Amino acid sequence: MKRPLALLVLSLAILPLAGCGLQPMYAGGGNGAVAQGLAGIEVPAIEGKAGWLVRNALSDRLAATGGHGQSPRYRLDVRLDDKLQGLGLLSDDTIGRERRTLRARYQLVDLTDDRILLDATAGADAGVDVVSSEYATIAAEQTALENLSKELADRIITSLALHLRKGAAARP
């Protein structure tokens, strides 16, 4: 008796989701507009070590869309701002914690007419404990930079995918 009632309640709870307007991001799989758009993006070199890490993370994520061998339709220009600042002074006036911030301004440029399709920013930050071992602190700072690069790349790719989906929905 309880099982049919639970199924009825579950069915009624799911019913409003049918009209909420949610659509899959990658509709059509590798042949969909978003996947094809992402596969057609080239990422030129970005200055600095953080730039190298971010470019590699972006390239990895773009390559995962499956559009290998496709000639680029877009260029993604990225400028980074990497800051490391000391926080949390200890009683002996030494820094006990640092904050690493990685910010990006990126532009998606259409290569056919050099028109900027998207101009946006993204950022990520992480806290780093400063310990007595200088090596451990440097290793923690580098690990934070690597993690921030991946997180920043994920945010940029998500933004690009949303923009490309919106553009694909606007086309007839």
N, C-alpha and C positions, 0 to 999 in steps of 0.2 A: 504494500500500500504506500509506503514512504517513497519507494523508487519512482513510480509514475509521477508523483507530486514533485519530486526533485527534478525530474526531466522537464516537466512543464515549467517550473520556475526558471530553469536554465535556458530553456527555449525562449521564454519571454524576456529574459535578461539579454540574450544575444540579438534579438530582433532589432533593437534600435541601431546596432552597429552597421546594419545593412545600408542605412541611409545617411551615414555620417560623412561620406565623401572620401574616406581613406582609399588610396590607390597605391599599388605596389610601385616602389621607386624604379625598379629595373624591369618593368613590364616588357615582355618580349625577349627576355634573356639577353644574350650577347648581340642579338640583332635589333634590340630596342633602341629608341632614340637616345636615351641617356647613356647606355653602354657605348654606342657608336660615337656619341659626342665626347665622352671621356677618353675613348681610345684615340681620338683625333687630336689630342692635346700634347704639345711638346713643351718641355720644361728646360729652358736654357740654364746654364751654370748660374749659381747663386754665390755671392761672395762670402768667403770665410768658412771656418769649420762647421758652424751651425748651418750655413747655406748648403754645404756639401751633404750634411746629414738630412736636411729637409728635402733637398732635391732627390736624393736616393729614396727617401720614404715616399715622396710623391710619385716618382717613377715606378716604384714597386706597386703602389696602389692603382696607378693608371694601367700598368701592364696586366693587372689581374682582371681587367674588364674584357680581355680576350681579343682586342683589335690589333693584333700584331701585323706588321707589314703595311699598315694603312698610312697613307701620306698625311702629314699633319694638316689640320684645318684651323686649329687654334694654337696660340702661344700663351703660356702662363708666365707672366713676369712677376717675380717675387723679390721684395726687399725686406730684409730682416733687421730687427733691433734686439740684440741679446744683452741683457744686463744682469749683473750679479751684485747684489747689495747686502751689506751686513746689517743684521737685526739682532736684537736681544743682547745687550751688553751684560757681561757677568760682573761680579763684584770687583774683580781685578782689572776692569776696563778692557777686557778682551771680548771679541765677538763670539757668541755662543750659537748663533743661527744665521743662515744666509737665505736669501730669496733669489732664485734664478727666474728671470722673466724672459720669455721669447715671444716677440710680437712680429707679425708679418702684415705687410700691405701687398696685396696681389691684384693683378689685373688680367682678365681674360681678353685676349686680343684676337679678333677675326683676321686671319692671314690674307683673305681675299681683298680687303679694303683697309686694313690696319685700324679698324674701328674697335674701340674698347666696349666690350659687351658687359663686363662686370668689373667694378672697382670696389674692393672690400678689404676689411681687415680681420685678422684672427689673432688670438693670443692664448698663451698657456703659461702657467707658473708653477713652481715647485719650491718646497722648503728643503734646506740642507742643513744637517747638524754639523757644526764645527767641533771636531774632537781633537784630542791632544796629538794624534798622529797626522802629520801633514799629508802623508801619502793617502790615508783614508779619506781625508777631506777632499783632496783633489780627485780621487776616484769617485766620490759621491757627487761632486760637481759635474764630472763628465757623464756619469750615469744619468743625472738629472737632465743634462742637455740632450742626451740620446732619447730619453723618454719624452721630453718636451717636443723634440723634432717629430716623433711619430704621432703624438697627440695633435700637433699643429697641422701635420699633413692630413690626418683624418678629418679635422674641422674644415680644411680648405676643400678637400674632395667632396665632403657632404654639401658644402655651399655650392660648389660647381655643379654637382648632380641636381640639386634643387633648382638652380638657374636653368640648366639644360632641360629639365623636365617642364619647367614653366614655359620655356621657349617652344618646346615640342607640342605642348598643349595649346599654344596660341596659333600654331600652324594648322591649316585646314586638313 
